Structures are given as C-alpha cells and as structure tokens.
Amino acid sequence: MTICPCCGFKSETIMSHVSGQGCQSCGAVPVGEALPRPENELPSFGRSLLLAVTGTLLLLIFVVQTVNSFAQKLPTEKTTKEALYAASTVAFDYLRWLSAAQTAAWQLKWLMIPVTLGVLFGSRKLYRSIVAAPAQFCGRRAAFRGYVASAAVPLMVLVLIGVTVPERLRQRNLGIEAGFNAVGYRMDRAYDDYQKEYETLPSNLSDLKRLPDPDGSLAAALATLDENGYKPSADLAAAPTKNPRRLRGAMIVKASSEAADDAPTERISFTNYELQMPGLDKVLGTDDDLIMRDGLITKASETPRRLGSTTVLNKATK
C-alpha cells in the first residue's frame, strides 16, 4: 500500500517518477526515489509515557481525595496546644485513614467506571503492543508500573466500596426505622394531647384532626396510617363503679322504665390504645408492620396478638 505524502490518499498503485504514475487523488508525481530507511532508529517512548502518566494521575487523584476527606474530620479549633495534640494523635490513627479512603472511594465511584473501561480496553492494548515490539518501543518498566497503577486504583475503589456496603445498608435500614418511629412518637404525643384536652383517647384517628397542628407533622403522620390499624380500649378500673347521683324527684319513676334502665349512665373513657403501622411494603397486616401499644413500639412479628378487646362497659347498679 502506498500513501501519498501530499494528501495522505492510500492506494495499491506504486508511484514512480520514471513511469509518471502519480497519486490518484491529487495527481502528485514523485520527483525521485524514496529515501532509504536509516540504519539505526530510536525506539518510541510515547506509549510508555502515556501509561505512566495515566497511572500516576489516577493514583494522585485518589490520594488527594483521601487526604481531603481526612482533613475534613480533623478538629476545627484554633491552633492551641490541645488542638495540635489532638490533630497529631488523629494523624497516626489508621482507622481514620481507612475511613477517609472509604469516603474517597464513594466520592470517586462515578469517575472509576469510565476509567475501568479505559484500562480494560485502552491501557491493556497499549501495554501489549509495547511487549510485542520491544525494539520499537522503550520504557517497558515505566509502562508496566503505570498500567498496574491504573488497574489497581479502580480495583482498590471497588474493594473499599464493597467493604462498606453492609454497613451502609444497615444505616439505611436504621434511617427507615427511625422514620417509622418518628411517626409513632408523633402519634403518641397526639394521643397525650387529646387525652389532656378531652380526658379520653380518641375513638378513631379522625378525631385527632381536632388538635392544633401548626407545623403539619400530625397531618403528615396521619396520611401514612390506616384507620383500621387503630384500636382504643378501656380498662375495668377506668369505668364508673358507683351509682350516678340522682336529682331530687327522680326517685318517682315508672316500674317499667326502672326495669329497663340497664345502660351505663356515664361515657366510658378510653385509657389504652394499639396502633398498627405499615412497614416497608406500605401494606397493613404483614410481618414487617410496627405495633405501638401505649407508646411502646415493637415489630408485629415479635408482638403477641391480643385475644380480644379489653373494653369493658359496666352496668349501673342501683
């Protein structure tokens, strides 16, 4: 294949100044024979330099990011003796350095994806070409170190991220559980406020809307709950045990009305409650539900079910 030095056109024809055969694209005709290749050619250092610079740059980025993450956790006091002593103590704590490296790995995770692809396809191909032609390319040792560094940094980031995944999942679950508990504690406070205001617990969740809600937290909590999950109850001690006080003249009544007076004369006040809150599946009645009884939050799978309601209505005695 012949490449025209004027326009770069490639062709299978041989250009010669004797026959007058020139380039098929631009028509250029050689004026003489091509110069012979030199006896001694210096090997190229470009590919090795590219691999060395790439590996060094990746390693430098990771180190700088780790140091930056570590510096953010240092004491922020002014330069006093106590602050300097604390900073020097922290500087030799390898656990803090490991934590900073893990933070840096999470911050560089999106950068390492294209870098890993480039290492697998680009750097690997360059290093193989250097190994295949040692006389044409020099700097094999520098190329090897750069290739190893460019492959080790993404691998190290992957390992540091993989080590912290279980702990991050645990913290995420704790955050979700804390959100559910916040809803439960807000409802428990609303029950206390309702009981102080009306001397009884609400008969349903809609009654809580009568309470003041300046910050909207109660409305947000009620929006996540199901009306069927709330079950108020009353103990026997909370029910009236004495006869109601009768007015003067009320003793003269008909015998038929006296015999039919079996209903309680006072309203029963609810003193206990059970609130079932849906879990992650947002469906009430599954094993991941949370049950709050009188301010105590437990899991539905770990909470024994009540056989029946404890609500008791006492008959008024004569």
FIZA-956355 format. One record per residue (C-alpha): residue number from 1; residue in one letter; x, y, z. Coordinates in steps of 0.25 Angstrom, whole numbers. Example, Ala and Ser with C-alpha at 12.3 -4.5 7.8 and 13.67 -1.06 7.14 Angstrom:
FIZA-956355
<panu n="1" res="a" px="49" py="-18" pz="31"/>
<panu n="2" res="s" px="55" py="-4" pz="29"/>
***
This chain:
FIZA-956355
<panu n="1" res="m" px="0" py="0" pz="0"/>
<panu n="2" res="t" px="5" py="14" pz="-4"/>
<panu n="3" res="i" px="2" py="26" pz="4"/>
<panu n="4" res="c" px="2" py="40" pz="-3"/>
<panu n="5" res="p" px="11" py="49" pz="5"/>
<panu n="6" res="c" px="3" py="61" pz="-1"/>
<panu n="7" res="c" px="-11" py="57" pz="2"/>
<panu n="8" res="g" px="-10" py="44" pz="10"/>
<panu n="9" res="f" px="-18" py="36" pz="0"/>
<panu n="10" res="k" px="-16" py="21" pz="1"/>
<panu n="11" res="s" px="-15" py="13" pz="-12"/>
<panu n="12" res="e" px="-9" py="0" pz="-17"/>
<panu n="13" res="t" px="-2" py="6" pz="-28"/>
<panu n="14" res="i" px="13" py="9" pz="-28"/>
<panu n="15" res="m" px="16" py="23" pz="-31"/>
<panu n="16" res="s" px="29" py="25" pz="-39"/>
<panu n="17" res="h" px="36" py="37" pz="-46"/>
<panu n="18" res="v" px="40" py="28" pz="-57"/>
<panu n="19" res="s" px="27" py="24" pz="-62"/>
<panu n="20" res="g" px="20" py="37" pz="-58"/>
<panu n="21" res="q" px="10" py="29" pz="-49"/>
<panu n="22" res="g" px="5" py="39" pz="-38"/>
<panu n="23" res="c" px="-6" py="40" pz="-27"/>
<panu n="24" res="q" px="-20" py="36" pz="-32"/>
<panu n="25" res="s" px="-26" py="47" pz="-23"/>
<panu n="26" res="c" px="-17" py="59" pz="-24"/>
<panu n="27" res="g" px="-8" py="55" pz="-36"/>
<panu n="28" res="a" px="5" py="58" pz="-29"/>
<panu n="29" res="v" px="17" py="51" pz="-36"/>
<panu n="30" res="p" px="29" py="47" pz="-29"/>
<panu n="31" res="v" px="42" py="54" pz="-33"/>
<panu n="32" res="g" px="52" py="43" pz="-29"/>
<panu n="33" res="e" px="53" py="30" pz="-22"/>
<panu n="34" res="a" px="49" py="29" pz="-7"/>
<panu n="35" res="l" px="59" py="31" pz="3"/>
<panu n="36" res="p" px="65" py="19" pz="10"/>
<panu n="37" res="r" px="61" py="15" pz="24"/>
<panu n="38" res="p" px="72" py="19" pz="34"/>
<panu n="39" res="e" px="81" py="8" pz="39"/>
<panu n="40" res="n" px="78" py="12" pz="54"/>
<panu n="41" res="e" px="64" py="16" pz="59"/>
<panu n="42" res="l" px="62" py="21" pz="73"/>
<panu n="43" res="p" px="50" py="14" pz="80"/>
<panu n="44" res="s" px="38" py="21" pz="83"/>
<panu n="45" res="f" px="35" py="26" pz="97"/>
<panu n="46" res="g" px="21" py="31" pz="95"/>
<panu n="47" res="r" px="12" py="19" pz="99"/>
<panu n="48" res="s" px="20" py="16" pz="111"/>
<panu n="49" res="l" px="19" py="31" pz="115"/>
<panu n="50" res="l" px="4" py="31" pz="113"/>
<panu n="51" res="l" px="3" py="19" pz="122"/>
<panu n="52" res="a" px="12" py="24" pz="133"/>
<panu n="53" res="v" px="5" py="38" pz="133"/>
<panu n="54" res="t" px="-9" py="31" pz="133"/>
<panu n="55" res="g" px="-6" py="22" pz="145"/>
<panu n="56" res="t" px="1" py="33" pz="153"/>
<panu n="57" res="l" px="-11" py="43" pz="151"/>
<panu n="58" res="l" px="-21" py="33" pz="156"/>
<panu n="59" res="l" px="-13" py="30" pz="168"/>
<panu n="60" res="l" px="-11" py="44" pz="171"/>
<panu n="61" res="i" px="-26" py="47" pz="170"/>
<panu n="62" res="f" px="-29" py="36" pz="179"/>
<panu n="63" res="v" px="-18" py="41" pz="189"/>
<panu n="64" res="v" px="-22" py="55" pz="189"/>
<panu n="65" res="q" px="-37" py="51" pz="191"/>
<panu n="66" res="t" px="-33" py="43" pz="203"/>
<panu n="67" res="v" px="-25" py="54" pz="209"/>
<panu n="68" res="n" px="-37" py="64" pz="207"/>
<panu n="69" res="s" px="-47" py="54" pz="213"/>
<panu n="70" res="f" px="-37" py="52" pz="225"/>
<panu n="71" res="a" px="-35" py="67" pz="227"/>
<panu n="72" res="q" px="-50" py="69" pz="228"/>
<panu n="73" res="k" px="-50" py="61" pz="240"/>
<panu n="74" res="l" px="-39" py="68" pz="248"/>
<panu n="75" res="p" px="-42" py="77" pz="259"/>
<panu n="76" res="t" px="-46" py="91" pz="255"/>
<panu n="77" res="e" px="-41" py="98" pz="268"/>
<panu n="78" res="k" px="-31" py="109" pz="267"/>
<panu n="79" res="t" px="-16" py="106" pz="267"/>
<panu n="80" res="t" px="-15" py="103" pz="282"/>
<panu n="81" res="k" px="-7" py="92" pz="289"/>
<panu n="82" res="e" px="-19" py="83" pz="291"/>
<panu n="83" res="a" px="-23" py="85" pz="277"/>
<panu n="84" res="l" px="-9" py="82" pz="272"/>
<panu n="85" res="y" px="-8" py="70" pz="281"/>
<panu n="86" res="a" px="-22" py="64" pz="276"/>
<panu n="87" res="a" px="-18" py="67" pz="262"/>
<panu n="88" res="s" px="-5" py="59" pz="263"/>
<panu n="89" res="t" px="-12" py="48" pz="270"/>
<panu n="90" res="v" px="-22" py="47" pz="259"/>
<panu n="91" res="a" px="-12" py="47" pz="248"/>
<panu n="92" res="f" px="-6" py="34" pz="253"/>
<panu n="93" res="d" px="-19" py="27" pz="254"/>
<panu n="94" res="y" px="-20" py="17" pz="243"/>
<panu n="95" res="l" px="-35" py="14" pz="245"/>
<panu n="96" res="r" px="-38" py="29" pz="242"/>
<panu n="97" res="w" px="-29" py="28" pz="229"/>
<panu n="98" res="l" px="-37" py="15" pz="225"/>
<panu n="99" res="s" px="-50" py="23" pz="228"/>
<panu n="100" res="a" px="-45" py="34" pz="219"/>
<panu n="101" res="a" px="-41" py="25" pz="208"/>
<panu n="102" res="q" px="-55" py="19" pz="208"/>
<panu n="103" res="t" px="-61" py="33" pz="207"/>
<panu n="104" res="a" px="-52" py="36" pz="196"/>
<panu n="105" res="a" px="-56" py="23" pz="189"/>
<panu n="106" res="w" px="-70" py="26" pz="189"/>
<panu n="107" res="q" px="-68" py="40" pz="184"/>
<panu n="108" res="l" px="-60" py="35" pz="172"/>
<panu n="109" res="k" px="-69" py="23" pz="169"/>
<panu n="110" res="w" px="-75" py="30" pz="156"/>
<panu n="111" res="l" px="-61" py="34" pz="151"/>
<panu n="112" res="m" px="-56" py="20" pz="153"/>
<panu n="113" res="i" px="-66" py="14" pz="143"/>
<panu n="114" res="p" px="-60" py="20" pz="130"/>
<panu n="115" res="v" px="-46" py="19" pz="136"/>
<panu n="116" res="t" px="-48" py="4" pz="138"/>
<panu n="117" res="l" px="-54" py="2" pz="124"/>
<panu n="118" res="g" px="-42" py="10" pz="118"/>
<panu n="119" res="v" px="-32" py="2" pz="126"/>
<panu n="120" res="l" px="-38" py="-11" pz="121"/>
<panu n="121" res="f" px="-38" py="-7" pz="106"/>
<panu n="122" res="g" px="-28" py="4" pz="104"/>
<panu n="123" res="s" px="-17" py="2" pz="114"/>
<panu n="124" res="r" px="-17" py="-13" pz="112"/>
<panu n="125" res="k" px="-15" py="-11" pz="97"/>
<panu n="126" res="l" px="-4" py="-1" pz="98"/>
<panu n="127" res="y" px="4" py="-10" pz="108"/>
<panu n="128" res="r" px="2" py="-22" pz="99"/>
<panu n="129" res="s" px="8" py="-14" pz="87"/>
<panu n="130" res="i" px="20" py="-10" pz="95"/>
<panu n="131" res="v" px="23" py="-24" pz="100"/>
<panu n="132" res="a" px="21" py="-29" pz="86"/>
<panu n="133" res="a" px="31" py="-20" pz="80"/>
<panu n="134" res="p" px="42" py="-17" pz="90"/>
<panu n="135" res="a" px="51" py="-11" pz="79"/>
<panu n="136" res="q" px="41" py="-1" pz="74"/>
<panu n="137" res="f" px="36" py="4" pz="88"/>
<panu n="138" res="c" px="45" py="7" pz="100"/>
<panu n="139" res="g" px="41" py="9" pz="115"/>
<panu n="140" res="r" px="35" py="-4" pz="117"/>
<panu n="141" res="r" px="37" py="-4" pz="132"/>
<panu n="142" res="a" px="30" py="10" pz="133"/>
<panu n="143" res="a" px="19" py="5" pz="125"/>
<panu n="144" res="f" px="17" py="-7" pz="134"/>
<panu n="145" res="r" px="16" py="2" pz="146"/>
<panu n="146" res="g" px="7" py="11" pz="140"/>
<panu n="147" res="y" px="-2" py="0" pz="135"/>
<panu n="148" res="v" px="-2" py="-7" pz="149"/>
<panu n="149" res="a" px="-5" py="7" pz="156"/>
<panu n="150" res="s" px="-17" py="10" pz="146"/>
<panu n="151" res="a" px="-23" py="-4" pz="149"/>
<panu n="152" res="a" px="-20" py="-4" pz="164"/>
<panu n="153" res="v" px="-27" py="9" pz="167"/>
<panu n="154" res="p" px="-41" py="5" pz="161"/>
<panu n="155" res="l" px="-39" py="-9" pz="168"/>
<panu n="156" res="m" px="-36" py="-2" pz="181"/>
<panu n="157" res="v" px="-48" py="7" pz="180"/>
<panu n="158" res="l" px="-57" py="-5" pz="177"/>
<panu n="159" res="v" px="-52" py="-13" pz="189"/>
<panu n="160" res="l" px="-53" py="-1" pz="199"/>
<panu n="161" res="i" px="-68" py="1" pz="194"/>
<panu n="162" res="g" px="-71" py="-13" pz="195"/>
<panu n="163" res="v" px="-66" py="-14" pz="209"/>
<panu n="164" res="t" px="-75" py="-2" pz="214"/>
<panu n="165" res="v" px="-88" py="-7" pz="206"/>
<panu n="166" res="p" px="-93" py="-16" pz="218"/>
<panu n="167" res="e" px="-91" py="-4" pz="228"/>
<panu n="168" res="r" px="-97" py="6" pz="219"/>
<panu n="169" res="l" px="-109" py="-4" pz="217"/>
<panu n="170" res="r" px="-110" py="-5" pz="232"/>
<panu n="171" res="q" px="-110" py="10" pz="233"/>
<panu n="172" res="r" px="-121" py="12" pz="223"/>
<panu n="173" res="n" px="-130" py="2" pz="230"/>
<panu n="174" res="l" px="-127" py="9" pz="243"/>
<panu n="175" res="g" px="-131" py="22" pz="236"/>
<panu n="176" res="i" px="-144" py="16" pz="230"/>
<panu n="177" res="e" px="-147" py="10" pz="244"/>
<panu n="178" res="a" px="-145" py="24" pz="250"/>
<panu n="179" res="g" px="-155" py="30" pz="241"/>
<panu n="180" res="f" px="-165" py="20" pz="245"/>
<panu n="181" res="n" px="-162" py="22" pz="259"/>
<panu n="182" res="a" px="-163" py="37" pz="257"/>
<panu n="183" res="v" px="-178" py="35" pz="252"/>
<panu n="184" res="g" px="-181" py="26" pz="264"/>
<panu n="185" res="y" px="-175" py="36" pz="274"/>
<panu n="186" res="r" px="-183" py="48" pz="268"/>
<panu n="187" res="m" px="-196" py="40" pz="269"/>
<panu n="188" res="d" px="-193" py="36" pz="283"/>
<panu n="189" res="r" px="-191" py="51" pz="286"/>
<panu n="190" res="a" px="-204" py="54" pz="279"/>
<panu n="191" res="y" px="-211" py="43" pz="288"/>
<panu n="192" res="d" px="-206" py="50" pz="301"/>
<panu n="193" res="d" px="-210" py="64" pz="296"/>
<panu n="194" res="y" px="-224" py="58" pz="292"/>
<panu n="195" res="q" px="-225" py="51" pz="306"/>
<panu n="196" res="k" px="-222" py="64" pz="313"/>
<panu n="197" res="e" px="-232" py="72" pz="305"/>
<panu n="198" res="y" px="-243" py="63" pz="305"/>
<panu n="199" res="e" px="-240" py="53" pz="317"/>
<panu n="200" res="t" px="-241" py="41" pz="308"/>
<panu n="201" res="l" px="-233" py="35" pz="296"/>
<panu n="202" res="p" px="-239" py="37" pz="282"/>
<panu n="203" res="s" px="-249" py="27" pz="277"/>
<panu n="204" res="n" px="-243" py="27" pz="263"/>
<panu n="205" res="l" px="-231" py="34" pz="256"/>
<panu n="206" res="s" px="-240" py="45" pz="250"/>
<panu n="207" res="d" px="-243" py="51" pz="264"/>
<panu n="208" res="l" px="-228" py="55" pz="265"/>
<panu n="209" res="k" px="-231" py="65" pz="254"/>
<panu n="210" res="r" px="-238" py="74" pz="265"/>
<panu n="211" res="l" px="-224" py="76" pz="271"/>
<panu n="212" res="p" px="-216" py="88" pz="267"/>
<panu n="213" res="d" px="-205" py="85" pz="257"/>
<panu n="214" res="p" px="-196" py="97" pz="254"/>
<panu n="215" res="d" px="-185" py="90" pz="247"/>
<panu n="216" res="g" px="-193" py="80" pz="240"/>
<panu n="217" res="s" px="-186" py="68" pz="246"/>
<panu n="218" res="l" px="-199" py="62" pz="251"/>
<panu n="219" res="a" px="-205" py="63" pz="237"/>
<panu n="220" res="a" px="-193" py="56" pz="231"/>
<panu n="221" res="a" px="-193" py="45" pz="241"/>
<panu n="222" res="l" px="-208" py="42" pz="239"/>
<panu n="223" res="a" px="-206" py="42" pz="224"/>
<panu n="224" res="t" px="-197" py="29" pz="225"/>
<panu n="225" res="l" px="-206" py="22" pz="235"/>
<panu n="226" res="d" px="-219" py="13" pz="232"/>
<panu n="227" res="e" px="-231" py="16" pz="240"/>
<panu n="228" res="n" px="-233" py="1" pz="243"/>
<panu n="229" res="g" px="-220" py="0" pz="250"/>
<panu n="230" res="y" px="-224" py="8" pz="262"/>
<panu n="231" res="k" px="-231" py="0" pz="273"/>
<panu n="232" res="p" px="-235" py="8" pz="286"/>
<panu n="233" res="s" px="-238" py="1" pz="299"/>
<panu n="234" res="a" px="-242" py="3" pz="313"/>
<panu n="235" res="d" px="-239" py="-4" pz="326"/>
<panu n="236" res="l" px="-249" py="-8" pz="337"/>
<panu n="237" res="a" px="-243" py="2" pz="346"/>
<panu n="238" res="a" px="-246" py="13" pz="337"/>
<panu n="239" res="a" px="-261" py="10" pz="337"/>
<panu n="240" res="p" px="-270" py="16" pz="347"/>
<panu n="241" res="t" px="-273" py="7" pz="359"/>
<panu n="242" res="k" px="-283" py="16" pz="367"/>
<panu n="243" res="n" px="-297" py="19" pz="365"/>
<panu n="244" res="p" px="-299" py="32" pz="358"/>
<panu n="245" res="r" px="-304" py="44" pz="366"/>
<panu n="246" res="r" px="-319" py="45" pz="365"/>
<panu n="247" res="l" px="-326" py="58" pz="365"/>
<panu n="248" res="r" px="-338" py="61" pz="374"/>
<panu n="249" res="g" px="-351" py="56" pz="369"/>
<panu n="250" res="a" px="-344" py="46" pz="361"/>
<panu n="251" res="m" px="-348" py="34" pz="370"/>
<panu n="252" res="i" px="-362" py="34" pz="366"/>
<panu n="253" res="v" px="-362" py="27" pz="353"/>
<panu n="254" res="k" px="-370" py="16" pz="346"/>
<panu n="255" res="a" px="-367" py="2" pz="349"/>
<panu n="256" res="s" px="-365" py="-1" pz="334"/>
<panu n="257" res="s" px="-355" py="9" pz="332"/>
<panu n="258" res="e" px="-347" py="5" pz="345"/>
<panu n="259" res="a" px="-346" py="-9" pz="340"/>
<panu n="260" res="a" px="-341" py="-5" pz="326"/>
<panu n="261" res="d" px="-330" py="4" pz="331"/>
<panu n="262" res="d" px="-318" py="-5" pz="328"/>
<panu n="263" res="a" px="-309" py="4" pz="320"/>
<panu n="264" res="p" px="-298" py="12" pz="327"/>
<panu n="265" res="t" px="-301" py="26" pz="331"/>
<panu n="266" res="e" px="-287" py="31" pz="328"/>
<panu n="267" res="r" px="-278" py="30" pz="316"/>
<panu n="268" res="i" px="-266" py="21" pz="317"/>
<panu n="269" res="s" px="-253" py="27" pz="315"/>
<panu n="270" res="f" px="-242" py="20" pz="306"/>
<panu n="271" res="t" px="-229" py="19" pz="314"/>
<panu n="272" res="n" px="-221" py="10" pz="305"/>
<panu n="273" res="y" px="-218" py="8" pz="290"/>
<panu n="274" res="e" px="-212" py="0" pz="280"/>
<panu n="275" res="l" px="-207" py="6" pz="267"/>
<panu n="276" res="q" px="-202" py="-3" pz="255"/>
<panu n="277" res="m" px="-193" py="4" pz="245"/>
<panu n="278" res="p" px="-190" py="-2" pz="231"/>
<panu n="279" res="g" px="-175" py="-5" pz="229"/>
<panu n="280" res="l" px="-167" py="-4" pz="216"/>
<panu n="281" res="d" px="-177" py="-11" pz="207"/>
<panu n="282" res="k" px="-188" py="0" pz="211"/>
<panu n="283" res="v" px="-198" py="-11" pz="213"/>
<panu n="284" res="l" px="-205" py="-13" pz="227"/>
<panu n="285" res="g" px="-205" py="-27" pz="233"/>
<panu n="286" res="t" px="-192" py="-32" pz="229"/>
<panu n="287" res="d" px="-180" py="-37" pz="237"/>
<panu n="288" res="d" px="-172" py="-24" pz="235"/>
<panu n="289" res="d" px="-182" py="-16" pz="242"/>
<panu n="290" res="l" px="-179" py="-8" pz="254"/>
<panu n="291" res="i" px="-189" py="-8" pz="266"/>
<panu n="292" res="m" px="-189" py="3" pz="276"/>
<panu n="293" res="r" px="-196" py="0" pz="290"/>
<panu n="294" res="d" px="-197" py="11" pz="299"/>
<panu n="295" res="g" px="-184" py="18" pz="294"/>
<panu n="296" res="l" px="-176" py="5" pz="292"/>
<panu n="297" res="i" px="-172" py="1" pz="278"/>
<panu n="298" res="t" px="-169" py="-13" pz="274"/>
<panu n="299" res="k" px="-169" py="-21" pz="262"/>
<panu n="300" res="a" px="-182" py="-29" pz="258"/>
<panu n="301" res="s" px="-174" py="-42" pz="257"/>
<panu n="302" res="e" px="-169" py="-40" pz="271"/>
<panu n="303" res="t" px="-182" py="-35" pz="277"/>
<panu n="304" res="p" px="-192" py="-45" pz="283"/>
<panu n="305" res="r" px="-206" py="-43" pz="278"/>
<panu n="306" res="r" px="-217" py="-39" pz="287"/>
<panu n="307" res="l" px="-229" py="-49" pz="288"/>
<panu n="308" res="g" px="-239" py="-39" pz="290"/>
<panu n="309" res="s" px="-242" py="-25" pz="293"/>
<panu n="310" res="t" px="-241" py="-20" pz="307"/>
<panu n="311" res="t" px="-252" py="-10" pz="306"/>
<panu n="312" res="v" px="-262" py="-12" pz="318"/>
<panu n="313" res="l" px="-275" py="-6" pz="320"/>
<panu n="314" res="n" px="-281" py="-6" pz="334"/>
<panu n="315" res="k" px="-295" py="-7" pz="337"/>
<panu n="316" res="a" px="-300" py="4" pz="346"/>
<panu n="317" res="t" px="-304" py="-2" pz="359"/>
<panu n="318" res="k" px="-316" py="2" pz="368"/>
***
